[in-house]
Amino acid sequence: MIKTLITTFILTIIIPVCVAAQDIKQIVSQVKKKIDLVSDYEASGKMKTNVAFLKIPIANVKLFFKRPNKLKLKSEKGVSFIPKGAMSLNMNNLFSDNNYTIIDAGTEKMGNTLVRIARLLPNDDNNEIVLSTLYIDPVNLVILKSKTTTRENGTYELEMVYKNYLKYGLPDRILFSFNTKDYKLPKGITFDFDDGAETKKVSTDLKNKKGQAEITITSYIINKGISDVLFN
């Protein structure tokens, strides 16, 4: 019993030290290698959206990806409430050209996981992405959370939960957060509003709110080939 306690105590000291000692550039490189295992995928799932004052039903969705950076979301409702500019901000796009500087931003606890934080600064001053902050699980080599600031489309946050497709670095659940200030209600589409809110009031209140979309993936079809036509 005493021996077990001592071993546990030692591990609680050694593991965080080892995690913190790993070179952040090497960790990011290993994460990229895992992401590069996937050339394309088709994912099926359900999307739950939370946007101020709008009653949006849970929708069946499909996600299509093709390397290097093509990504498309299709909803059974025919409408995506995620801003169009944000859909290009997938993990593959962050690593697409290797032309960035990596800064070690230390460690942080996310739940029971000690993560390494990496900040990616594009070397190209004209890059749409200004800054990406990645919260990386250094043991499983996956990104648990990312915050990306862009020039034209604001700041977006992604949180990922992994289980069945961990070996491919593909999440089973994605929580996407975005600022609704630049979000425009699609023309010609009728919504149910909470609290009897009028469209004009909704448009005003959206300016200082955050929206969220949670996608729960039920299945992936990986590396089977996808036509470019799907992304038109």
C-alpha positions in Angstrom: 0.0 0.0 0.0 2.8 2.4 1.0 4.8 1.5 -2.1 1.7 2.2 -4.3 1.2 5.6 -2.7 4.9 6.5 -3.2 4.7 5.5 -6.9 1.6 7.5 -7.4 3.1 10.5 -5.7 6.3 10.3 -7.8 4.2 10.0 -11.0 2.2 13.1 -10.2 5.5 15.0 -10.0 7.3 13.4 -12.9 4.5 13.5 -15.6 3.8 17.2 -15.4 7.5 17.9 -15.5 8.0 15.7 -18.6 5.1 17.3 -20.3 6.4 20.8 -19.6 9.9 19.8 -20.8 8.8 18.6 -24.3 9.7 21.0 -27.1 6.6 22.8 -28.2 7.7 22.8 -31.9 8.1 19.1 -31.8 4.7 18.6 -30.2 3.0 20.8 -32.9 4.9 18.8 -35.6 3.6 15.5 -34.2 0.1 16.9 -34.1 0.4 17.9 -37.7 1.6 14.4 -38.7 -1.5 12.9 -37.1 -3.8 15.4 -38.8 -2.0 14.6 -42.1 -3.1 10.9 -41.8 -6.5 12.1 -43.1 -6.7 13.0 -46.8 -10.5 13.3 -46.8 -13.6 12.4 -44.9 -17.4 12.5 -44.8 -18.8 12.8 -41.4 -22.5 12.4 -40.3 -23.9 13.9 -37.1 -26.3 16.2 -35.4 -25.9 19.9 -34.9 -27.4 21.9 -32.0 -27.3 25.6 -32.4 -27.6 28.3 -29.8 -28.0 31.9 -31.2 -29.6 34.7 -29.2 -33.4 34.9 -29.6 -33.6 32.2 -32.2 -35.4 28.9 -31.8 -33.3 26.6 -34.0 -34.2 22.9 -34.1 -31.5 20.2 -33.9 -30.5 19.3 -37.4 -28.9 16.3 -39.1 -25.7 17.5 -40.8 -22.8 16.2 -43.0 -19.3 17.5 -42.9 -17.1 17.1 -46.0 -13.3 17.6 -45.9 -10.6 17.3 -48.5 -7.0 18.1 -48.1 -5.4 20.6 -48.1 -8.2 22.9 -46.7 -11.6 22.3 -48.3 -14.4 22.0 -45.7 -18.1 22.1 -46.2 -21.1 21.7 -43.8 -24.4 20.6 -45.2 -27.6 20.8 -43.0 -30.8 19.0 -43.7 -32.5 22.4 -43.1 -30.6 23.9 -45.9 -29.2 26.6 -43.6 -25.9 26.8 -41.7 -25.8 29.2 -38.7 -22.1 29.1 -38.6 -20.6 32.2 -40.3 -19.2 31.4 -43.8 -15.8 32.8 -43.1 -15.4 30.6 -40.1 -15.9 27.4 -42.0 -12.4 27.7 -43.5 -10.9 27.7 -40.0 -10.3 24.0 -39.7 -7.3 22.4 -38.1 -5.8 21.5 -41.5 -6.0 25.1 -42.6 -4.0 26.3 -39.6 -1.1 24.0 -40.6 -1.4 24.3 -44.4 1.7 26.2 -45.3 4.1 25.8 -42.4 4.8 29.5 -42.7 4.3 30.5 -39.1 6.2 31.1 -35.9 5.5 28.9 -32.9 5.6 30.4 -29.4 5.5 28.3 -26.2 2.7 29.7 -24.0 3.2 27.2 -21.1 0.7 24.7 -19.7 -2.8 24.7 -18.4 -5.2 22.2 -16.9 -8.3 21.2 -18.9 -10.3 18.9 -16.7 -7.8 16.2 -15.7 -5.5 16.8 -18.7 -2.4 18.9 -18.5 -2.2 20.6 -21.9 0.6 22.5 -23.7 -0.3 25.9 -25.2 1.1 26.9 -28.5 0.6 30.2 -30.2 1.0 30.2 -34.0 1.8 33.6 -35.6 1.7 33.6 -39.5 4.9 35.0 -41.0 2.9 36.4 -43.9 1.5 39.8 -42.9 -1.4 39.4 -45.4 -2.6 36.1 -43.9 -6.3 36.0 -43.0 -5.4 34.4 -39.7 -3.8 36.9 -37.3 -3.2 34.5 -34.3 -4.1 30.9 -33.4 -3.8 29.6 -29.8 -3.8 25.8 -29.6 -4.4 23.8 -26.4 -2.7 20.5 -27.1 -3.0 17.1 -25.3 0.7 16.1 -25.5 0.0 12.5 -24.7 -2.6 11.8 -27.4 -1.3 14.5 -29.7 -4.6 16.2 -30.4 -5.9 19.7 -30.1 -8.5 20.0 -27.4 -9.2 23.7 -27.9 -8.3 26.4 -30.4 -8.8 30.2 -30.5 -8.3 31.8 -33.8 -8.4 35.6 -34.5 -8.9 36.6 -38.1 -8.7 39.9 -40.0 -12.1 39.9 -41.5 -14.2 37.4 -39.6 -13.6 38.0 -35.9 -12.5 35.5 -33.3 -13.6 31.9 -33.2 -13.2 29.1 -30.6 -13.3 25.4 -31.1 -13.4 22.7 -28.4 -13.0 19.1 -29.4 -13.8 15.8 -27.6 -12.2 12.6 -28.9 -13.1 9.0 -28.5 -13.7 6.6 -31.4 -11.5 8.3 -34.0 -8.7 9.5 -31.7 -6.0 7.7 -33.8 -6.9 9.9 -36.8 -7.1 13.1 -34.7 -10.8 13.4 -35.6 -13.2 14.6 -32.8 -16.5 12.9 -31.9 -17.9 16.2 -30.6 -17.1 19.8 -31.7 -18.3 22.9 -29.9 -17.9 26.0 -32.1 -18.2 29.5 -30.5 -18.4 32.7 -32.5 -19.4 36.4 -32.1 -22.7 37.2 -33.7 -22.1 40.9 -34.3 -21.5 40.4 -38.0 -24.0 37.6 -38.4 -26.8 38.4 -40.8 -30.1 36.5 -40.8 -30.6 34.7 -44.1 -33.1 36.4 -46.4 -36.3 34.7 -47.2 -36.2 32.3 -44.3 -38.6 32.3 -41.4 -37.6 31.6 -37.8 -39.3 31.2 -34.5 -38.2 33.9 -32.0 -37.9 33.5 -28.3 -39.9 35.9 -26.1 -41.9 37.3 -29.0 -38.8 39.2 -30.2 -39.1 41.1 -33.5 -36.6 40.7 -36.3 -35.3 44.3 -35.8 -34.7 43.8 -32.1 -33.0 40.4 -32.8 -30.6 42.0 -35.3 -29.7 44.7 -32.7 -29.2 42.2 -29.8 -27.1 39.9 -32.0 -24.3 42.5 -32.1 -23.0 41.9 -28.6 -23.8 38.2 -28.2 -22.0 34.9 -28.7 -23.4 32.0 -30.8 -22.6 28.4 -30.4 -22.9 25.3 -32.5 -22.4 21.9 -31.1 -21.8 19.0 -33.6 -22.0 15.5 -32.4 -20.5 13.1 -34.9 -22.0 9.7 -35.3 -19.7 8.3 -38.0 -16.8 9.1 -40.3 -16.0 7.7 -43.8 -12.2 8.3 -43.9 -9.8 8.4 -46.9 -12.3 7.0 -49.4 -12.1 9.9 -51.9 -14.4 12.9 -52.3 -15.3 14.8 -55.5 -14.4 18.5 -55.7 -17.9 19.1 -56.9 -19.2 18.8 -53.3 -17.4 21.9 -52.4 -18.8 24.1 -55.1 
